[in-house]
Amino acid sequence: MECLHVGEPSDDFECWESKTIYIHNFLDLPDTKGDDNVVYSPEFKCFGHNWQLDVYPGGENDADDGDISVYIANLSDEKITVDYKIIVMKTNGNDHYWVDDGENMEFASDEAEESEACGTSKLIERAALVENQSEYLVNGALMIKVKLRLSEGCYNNRFYQHSPATDYLDLFGSKKSCDVAFDFKGEILTAHKLIIRSKAKDFYVMCRGYNKKSPMPITDVDKDIFDIMLASLYGGEVYPEEWQKHSEAILKAASKYGFSTLESQAEAWSCKSINFTVENVVGKFMEADGKNHARVKAAAKKFIIEHGEEIVASDSFELLHESLPLMREVMAAFVHTKKRKRENEQAALSNNDE
């Protein structure tokens, strides 16, 4: 989330920019300790600089066994001095108490010989994630929030004032020079085709024939949901409380209108918030398969396996007869689950005999 200001902030005003990074299938990553076992985040911009998060799933060389190490690096060719925080997020969107931070930390340019990343050899213990997966992992993904603040006051720094992402959000908020509009039964939202074309090419193809005088009608998405979607193209962040409330609606709309980046994020949140029932799970399973939402599909299949007898006896199970491949997939999962359960029971009996 980036700061926007009206007037000049006071000297003690705290202005943080943040990025949330999802590390998917985290517990499947190698847990061996060492500097070579590292996962790099995609580069992201903040205060005009490029940054990257380096995560060591098994800990760096100097870490204690079982610790997860995390560092943030400046990849730009100019140095910068910032305060930073690296935070493990809970699945409910709250910060956890595992936080690494630093004040007045000078990040040298990426090309400097003394360039080093800042962070900690112990952000969180891996065992804590294993034991509390529902609390820390969103469908297997570990969420880490990076917060940065210019040590000398972000509002008077040229990198902050001219950050492209900040300019885009200002442009979206001001509605200046908009050249396309969207009509929600008389309520209008406006945007810029150039931004849409660069961030959501499929959606650009849908709306390029419309303009402010001739808006594109949107009848199947709520105006507030679409406003969130448009803001995301300009660098706006969807807040955790919005994800928790609207993730399924955002997923459906983003999938239909070609907001691919937002669709991927919404799918991860939907796996946590979708309310599967015996009556609706088969339909959601088939819908997820049709839209290539692999994570939602996996969550639905897990629910089907866990409630197999109820679902087989329900009317909804008849839907699977429409797709032989999906029927086979579910039956194979049933067989695999029963086989694994039987093997575990046999192993437990063997241990008791010993």
N, C-alpha and C positions, 0 to 999 in steps of 0.2 A: 504494500500500500504506500502511495506517495503523498507527500504533503502539499496542500494548496493553501495559500495565505491571502487574507484580506487585511491590508495594513502591514506594518512592520512588527514582527514578533519581539517580545522583550528579550533581554540578554539571557535570561535563565529558562527560556522556552525550550522544551525538549522536542526535537523534530527527528523522528526516525522514519526511514524507509525500510520496507521488509519484503522478503521473497520467501515463499514456502516451497520447499523442494520435496518431492515424493520419490522415495527409493523403493521401487516395486520388488515384490518377492524377496524381501530383505533376508529372511531366515534361510533362503535357499542359496544365498551367497556364501562363498568359502569362509570359514571361520578361523583359518590359519593366520597366525600373527606374522607380520612382516611388511616392509615398505612396498613390496611388489604387489601385495594384495590390496589394491585400492580401486575405488569406484569414483569417477568424476561426474559431477553434475553438468548439464548444459551451461554454457556461458549466459550470464544475465547482466543487465546494465543497472547501475545505480550511481548517481552523481556524476554521470558522464564517463564512468569507468566500466570496464568489463571485469566481472568477477566469476569465480568458480569455487564450488564446494568440493573438497576432497574427503572422502569417507573411507575409513579402513574397517571393514566389517569384523575383522579379527583382531584389530589393534595394530598400531605401528610397531616397529622393532623395540622401542623403549617402553611400550605399554605393558601393564600387568596382564596376565592371562585372563581372558574373558571380558576385557574392556573393549569398547568401540571408540576409535579415535576419529576426530573430525577437525578439519582445518579449512580456512577460507583464504583464497589467494587473489591478488590483484594481477590481472592479465594485460593491463593497459601499459602504454609506453611512458606514462607520467606517474610520479609518486603521488600519494594522497595520505592525509592523516585523518583517521576516523575513530570513533568509538564503535564497538561492535558487540553483538550478542548472538550466540548460537544456541537455539532452544529446541529441545525435544517436545513435540506437540502430542497431546492426547487426542484420541479419536473424536471426542466431543468438541474439539476446537480450542480447548484451554491449554495454556502453557504449563509445562511440567517444571518441577524444581531443578531438573538437570539442566543447568545453564552454564555455558562458558562465556566470559565477557572480558573486554579490555578497553581501557581508556587511552586516548591520545596515542594510538598505535599508528606508527608510520609504515605504510606499505610501500616499499620501493617499487620502481617500475619493473615490469616483467623482464626487461633486458639487463637490469643491473646485476652485478655479480653477487651483491649481498641480498638479493631478493629472496624473501622467505615468507611462507604462509603463517598465519596466526591461528591458534586454536588450542586444542587440548588432546592429550593422549587418552583421556578418560572422560567421555561425554556421558556415557551410560553403560551399565553392565549388560552384556548380551543376555545373561540369564534372566534379567528383569523383563526383557521383551518376550522371551520364551514362556515365562510363567504368567504373563499378563497380556497376552496377544490382543484380546478384545479391547483392552484399554489403550494400547499404543499402536496397533497396526490396523490400517484401513484396508481390508481385503489383502493383507499381506504386505502393505506398503508402510514404511516408516516415514513419518512427516518430520522434517527439520526446518525450523524457521530461522532465517538469517536477518538480523536487524542491523542497520548501519546508520550512523549519524555523523555529520561533519563536526569535528572537534571544535572548530572555530565559529560554528553557527551556520547552518545550512542555507539560510535565506540570503546571505550576502556573498555566496560563493558562485563563481561564474559557471562551474560545472552543474550546480543545482538549478540555477536560473535557466540554463539553456539545455537541460536534459530533454532529449527528444520525447521520452515517455511522458514527462510532465507537460510539455507543449501539447502533445496529443490529447491528454486529459483536459487541459484548458480549452482546447478547440472543441471537444465534445460537449463540455459544460456550457460554453458560450453560444454554441450553435451557429457560429459565424461561417459564412461561405458554404453552407450545406447545399447539396445539389440533388438529394434524393430524400423522399419522404415515405412514411409507412402509415397507413390508415387503419386504426383500430375502432371501427364503427364510430367515426367522427373525432376520435382522439388521435393526434398526430405526433409521431416521433420523426426526427430528421437526422441525417448522417451525411458522410462524405464518401462518394464512390471510390476515390483514390485509396482511402483507408480500407474500405471493404475489399477492394481488388487485391490489395497487398496482404490481407490477413485471412480472407475467406473467399477464395476464388469461385467456388461453386455457388455461393450466395450472390456474388457479383453477377454471375451469368443470369440468375433469376431476376435481379432488380435493375439491371442496366437499362432496360427500356422504360423505366419510370423516372420521374423527377418531382420537384416540389409542387408543381402545378398539377401533376398527375400522379398521385401517391400510389404505392403498391398496397393493395388491400391485404391485411393479415387477419384472418378470421378464426384461426385455430390455436393461437397463442395469446396468453394474457399480456397486456401492454407492459406491466411491470417486469414480467419475465423477459420480454424482448428488450427492454431497456437495459437489463443486466447483461444480456447477450451482446448488445451493441457496445456497451461500455467496455466489455472485455477486449474488443478489437482495438481499442484506444489505450490499452494497458491497465484498465481498471481491474481491481481484484474483487473476486466474489468472497464475501465474508463467510466464516464458518456457519453462523446462524442462518444465512441465506441458503447455503448448501444443505443444511439439515432440513430446512423447510421446503425447499423447491428443487432438490437435486433430480428427482424423477421427471418433473416437468421440464427442467432445463435440458436433461438428457434427450427427451423426445423431440424438443424443439431444435436443439443443436444438431441432432441427427438428420432431421428433415431438411433444415436450411443450410447445412454444410459448414457449420462452425466446428471444424474438426478438433482443434486444440481444446476448446471448451467441452466438446463431447467426451473426450478422453478423461478430463477432470471430473465431469459429471458422472461418468460411469463408475469411477472409483468411489465417489460419495454415495451413489445410489445403492451400491452393494451393502452399505451400512444402514441405509434408511428405508429401503423398500420393505413393505410389510407383506411378506409372503403368507398366503393361506392355502389350505387344501383346495379351495375353490379357484384361486387365481394363479397358482404357481405354474401350472402346465402352460397356460396362455402366455405368461411372462417368459417362461423358458423358451417357447417357440418364437416369441417376438424377438428376444435377445439373439437367438440363432439367426433369424432373418436379417437383423441389422448388424451382425458381426460384433455384438457386445459380449466379448468372451468372458469378462469378469462377472457380469450380471448373470450370464448363462450358467457359469460355474456355481454361483451362489444359489441359483434356482435349482440346479441339479442336486446340490447338496441337501437342500430342503426336501426334495422329492425322495431321496434315498432315506433320509431320517424319518419321513412320514409315509413310507411306502405302502403299508397296508391300508391306511386311510385313503390315500390318493387312488390306489387301484380300485377301491370300492366306490369312488366318487364318480359323478358324471363327467367331471373335467378330464378324467383319464382317457375318455373316448377321443379327445382332441389329438392324442398322440397317434391314433390310427391313421390320421391324415398324412403322417410323415414316417415312412418305414425306417429311414436312416436314424431319425431321432429316437424312435422306439427301440431300435437296436442299441443305440448309445446308452439309453437309460437302463435297459436290461443288462448290458455288459457292466455298468456301474453297480447294479444290484448284486450281480454275481461276484464281482471283485470285492465289494464290501463284506459280503457274507464269508468269502474265503479268508479275507484278512482277519475277520472276527474269530473265525474258527481256529486259525493259526495262533492268534493271541491267547485264546482259551487253552489250547494245547500246550503252549509255552508256559502258561501260568501253572498248569497241572504238573508239568515236568519240574518246574522250580519247587513246587510244594513237595514232590516226591523226594527231591534231593535234601 
